Amino acid sequence: MAKISEKIDFEHDHMVIKQRHDVSQSLKDAQAARDAGIGMSGENRLVGFLDGAVLTAWLKEAGVAWSDTEAAKEVVKRKMMSGEFAKMRVWEGSY
C-alpha cells in the first residue's frame, strides 16, 4: 500500500485529515490468486486480500477499536461479503 496524498482541512473547528491510498497491489494479488486457484479448496480458504488502510477506515467507520478482535472480525466479514468489495475477494463462498 502506498499513500498517494494527505490533505488537512479545518471544518467547524475540527481538524479533518483526508488520505488517499493506492490499493492496486492488493487488487492485483487477489486477481493473481483467483487466476491460480490459490486458497479455494481445503479446510482453510483465502477469502481475500485486505489492505491495512482499508481495514483502518472500515474499523473507524464502524466505531470499532483494533483491540476488539471479535467486533473487527464481524466488520471485515460484513464488508467482504458485500458485493461492493468483490475485487478484493479470492474465494467467492460464504463464511
Order of alpha helices (4+ residues) and beta strands (2+ residues): beta-beta-alpha-alpha-alpha
